């Protein structure tokens, strides 16, 4: 069977080599298309049985062009670039690779947090993290790694996740919170790890951000869609003490930067998973999952039904 690896943003060379070795050892055929165009994707997917992608958009048109396609694996945690409804209609299994990028994203959270606490290293006196309160919105793999690192800084940690039992959080020294308003009002730092769903899109805006304590910092390494940009901008205008850092540039990034200067920071592109280790781990995991599905229907991380 043919496994297609299609990436506009290529895997690291060592990850590509490991993927090639994994697929070859399984007896399947591998086709690698790096920095491909939409036309390249539609052409190469025609005879593919399995597909591995990163942030590439996979919609119904791609699936229409791939009559043999049985499984798509997103090398990473987020999968909003894949049309799940269309995949279900085409009887295609979609999986992600949870946990493979989680430490990389968690480390980036604290890279940005420390930078903001030290005023982007402008020479002026800053503040420390020890003893400060951190709220984690979604306690999945990334959230748990954020909590682990926060303990090393001596922070007080709480989290909100309606899908995780309180006992799980408490076992890791994390205080469960059940109201999103309290998550914001009780914490100096709030780190977002929620997916972009119908429920969460535009849910983080003026009312919630205004509840943060003086000097509060909102950290977003999740999705830009969860932010109500107009509401957040209004809150930052009314509260000169608040700050926002994000691994995802807002649509109105230039306006944010012009109005708020060093109170905001955005990475030039999504950097959470941009480490050699995360790149390697996600790529190999994706290859192993495609192979397992094609061999015997293994679908532990299926995200569509």
Protein Blocks (a to p, Z undefined) as FASTA:
>chain_A
ZZddddfbacdfklmmmmmmmmmmnopacdddehiafklmmmmmmmccbdcdfkbccdfk
lmmmmmkbmbdcdedjblklbcfklmmmnopacdddehjlmmmmmmmmmmmmmmmmnono
nopacddfehpacddehjafklmmmmmmmmmnopacddddfkbcfklmmmnopacdfbfk
lmmmmpcbdcdfbdcdfklgopacfklmmmpcehiacddfkbfklpcfklmmmmmmmmmm
bccddfbdcfklmmmmmmnmmmbccdfbdfklmcfklmmmmmmmmmmmmmmmmmnopakk
acbZZ
